[in-house]
Amino acid sequence: MDVFDKIKMTGLNMPFETAEDIQCSRQSPDCAVDLDVLRSIFPVTQARLPNGQIIPLLKTMQTSVCEKDCYYCCFRTGRDTPRTSLSPDELASAVDRLTRAGLAKGLFLSSGMAGGGVRTQDRLIATAEILRQKYHYQEYIHLKIMPGAEKDQVLRAMQLADRVSINLEGPNEISLRRLAPHKSFFSELLGPLKMIEDIRQTESPHLAWNRRWPSSCTQFVIGAVGESDADLLHTTVKLKQRFHITRAYYSKFSPVIHTPFENLPPASSWRQHRLYQAFFLLRDYHFNYEELAFDSGGNLNLEKDPKLVWAECHLHETPVEVNTADYTQLLKVPGIGSISAKKILLARTYGIIRDVHTLQKMGIITARASKFILINGHRPPYQPVLL
């Protein structure tokens, strides 16, 4: 089988591996290729990198052979599905050719588990080494860390990649056991995350390909085994505090035929969306976990975004004065983001903000913000939202 046919085959199921993917209804000006056409040929997705750059990202696997029997996974052992493997040399060569042709500007590389986590990790590392050393590859690489990888392997992966990640899948040991009964939550999954942080704290990045340690992230499968949003977000907060992950991905469960979970309903897209909104509040908007509102089952409100839920409880009677509020207070207001909050602070150095139109010029969604703010001591008019 041709190497590009192998890449196409592994790409058929890469949507299950959430990476830096973004959804966009039209071609981004930052991308030089027609992604709709490209997706029909190769597993390339429009991706936003940690630095904000948008690129066409090739998502592929070292092998789709897997010895694990995760109940939700299309690659689980024993499932009748086409399998293929790529050697480090042929995969690196293919990535180089796609890059030189302008069809991809970065690589997300994952793998099924074949021959154990250590052996599989060696093959992933070998591919990245060939790219960096033989082909002088300067583009973005997101490299998966395999369950059970050794510390020296984690170190080498960090020297080669711009981002590393390991999928926790469940927010705790109980959830993981229901999803993947033969994976160890603490030793195989949390262990490598701890290694990543230990390396950042004790090793110099001078041998890294760009002399910087990569960012790290993880992924959860949501909606298959009854985990709550509170569980997911509490674990996310702990990972951020202890291991400094910069991103958590929440991959909504979709049933796959010929797996133990084939008859379960798919997870709600709205639930996935609310989890991402809550994550960004925790990461970028100075919210604390305790400020998130959960129902009696530990889940977020599907009808309203978590920032609006908080504002309705805390700001309706005590609105924020835009002329005196600090940055953190402004971020708590629906319709005000980090950029517009900074614009408000800058505008105040020139004078008092006196009307809604001034806020609108700053990009603030005043239809959302108006009932939670004061402008020079007065509540601005607002149009109630019809449900």
Buried (B, 14 or more C-beta within 10 A) or exposed (E): EEBBEBBBBBBEBBBBBBBBBEEEEEEBEEBEBEBEEBBEEBBBBBBBBBEEEBBBBBBBBBBBBBBBBBBBBBBBBEBEBEBBBBBBEBBBBBBBBBBEEEBBBBBBBBBBBBEBBEEBBBBBBBBBBBBBEEBEBEBBBBBBBBBBBBBEBBBBBBBBBBBBBBBBBBBBBBBBBBBBEEBBBEEBBBBBBBBBBBBBEEBEBEEBBEEEBBBBBBBBBBBBBEBBBBBBBBBBBEBBEEBBBEBBBBBBBBBBEEBEBEEBEEBBEEBBBBBEBBBBBBBEBBBEBEBBEBEEEBBBBEEBBBBBBBBBEEBEEEBBBBBEBEEEBBBBBBBBBEEBBEBBBEBBEEEEBEEBEBBEEBEBBBBBBBBBBBBEEEEBEBEEEEE
